[in-house]
Amino acid sequence: MPPRPPQFPLLLVLAFGFARAAVPAPDLVFAAGSDWEVVSSGHQFAEGMAWDADGHLYFTDVPRGQLFRVDRATGAKTLVDAATGRANGIAFGPDGRLYGCASGDRCIYAWDPGTWRKTKVTEGTQSNDLVILRDGTIFYTEPGTMLVWRLAPRTFDREVAAKLPWSPNGIGTSPDQRTLLVAEFNGDTIHGFPLEPGNRVAGPARPAYKVAVPADGQGKLDGLMTLPDGRLLIGTALGLQIVPPGSAPGGAGRLVIVPAPQGRPRNNYVRVSPDGAWLYEAHALDLLRRRLRPEFARP
């Protein structure tokens, strides 16, 4: 007969189990005691976010064709354009203008923050999201044609940067801007395209990041950004995903998923404020923020 395992008093077992359950795991993302705050609500589909040099936040409501400004100090919201042409992704360029993907008007607009007059810098395509490099080069996605376009600095001359066998959506770059990152909307992959000097695509893509997807495999990969240490933040069907460098095949790291709070729809856009203090998320009907751990966004 094999030896009997040691017997522990029931009270000791219960006490040990209770002690383990009573100690919560530390939050790796959010500051202690923080909770979600509503920045703006009552939207049809809140989307792209960008900050100006003074720290004021801008975002869009795509179906309503609206562009809003949120004051850094007071949180007051101002409608700065009520006819954006269904502007979606937005970003400030090195010239100080705010650029946006106006799919309804089939153009890219540039707004002058001094007057809020807008100018078409290119037209004829249905853009979705864009990224602007330090030299002013613009890349943007056109999901319907499965293309990524490039606009040259200053002249805005347009050329196809990449033809894809899948529908692109969110777009960004690596921290050093040597890799263009494009999200495969209905998949689980963010593809990385090498950029040569002059910021043109220099070769085929490779899987740069992998995310988790629901059972139907539809990741709904949308607005994204990278942190200085190479981590990727992206809005997905499962909520915010924080993806470490090397998450593509052969890599290693811990994937963190932050579900959409209180049953909200998928996270469709995510940004960290310029001071690294706040995480902002767009969930169609509203825009939320939550305070981050002080060290979260540091390299």
Residue, then its C-alpha position, 0 to 999 in steps of 0.5 A: m500500500p502506498p504511503r498516505p499523503p500528509q493530513f493538514p487540519l481543515l482550518l489550516v487549509l481554509a485559512f491558507g486558501f482565504a489568504r491567497a484569495a484576499v491578496p489581489a494581483p497588482d494592476l500593471v496598467f492603471a494607478a491605484g484607486s483610479d477609475w474610468e472617467v467619461v470625457s464626452s458622451g452621446h456620440q454616434f461613433a467617437e473615433g480618432m484622437a490627437w493633441d495639439a502643442d498646448g495639450h488640448l485634445y481633439f476627436t471626431d464623431v464620424p457619422r455626424g461629421q463632427l470635430f471636437r476640442v477638449d480643453r486641457a485645463t477645464g475639460a470643456k468641449t467645443l465643436v470646431d467643425a460640424a461638416t468634416g466629411r465623416a472624418n475618422g483618424i486625425a493627427f497633427g503634422p509638423d506644420g502645426r495643422l490637423y490632418g484628417c481622413a474624410s472618407g465621405d468627402r473622399c479626401i484628406y483635410a488639413w485644418d488650420p488651428g488658427t481659423w479652423r478653415k480646412t483645405k483638401v491636400t489630396e482627394g479621390t480616395q476613401s481614407n480611414d486612418l493615418v500616421i504622419l512622420r516627423d518629416g511630414t510624410i503621411f501614410y493612410t489606409e483605404p480599407g475598401t481597396m485594400l491599399v496603403w497610400r503615401l503622401a509626400p512631405r509638403t507637395f502631398d504627391r500621392e502614390v501607392a505604398a502597399k497593395l494588400p490581400w487583406s483590409p487595413n485599418g489602424i496605422g502607426t509606426s515603430p518608435d524609431q519610425r523605421t517600420l510602418l505598422v498596419a493593422e489587419f482589421n479582420g485578423d490577429t496581426i499588425h504587419g510591419f513594413p520596413l521604411e527606407p531613407g526618404n520614408r518609402v516602403a522598402g520591402p514586403a511586410r512581416p508580422a510585427y505584433k499578434v493579438a488575441v481574437p474572439a472565437d470568430g477570429q474577427g479581431k476588429l483591429d483598429g486605432l493603434m500607437t506604440l510606446p517608447d519601449g516598443r509596446l503596442l496599444i491597439g483597440t480591438a474586439l476584445g477591448l484594449q490590448i497592450v502587446p509587447p515587442g516580439s509578440a509575433p511568432g518566435g517572440a516572447g512577452r506578456l499580452v495584456i487585455v483590458p476589456a471594454p468597461q461596463g459592457r461597452p462596444r469594442n475599443n475602436y481607438v486608443r491613445v496615451s496623453p502626451d504627458g503619459a498620465w492618462l489612457y484614452e479610449a473611444h467606444a463609439l458612443d463615448l470617450l473615456r479616460r483613466r489615470l495610468r501608473p506613473e511608470f507605465a508609459r516610460p521607456 
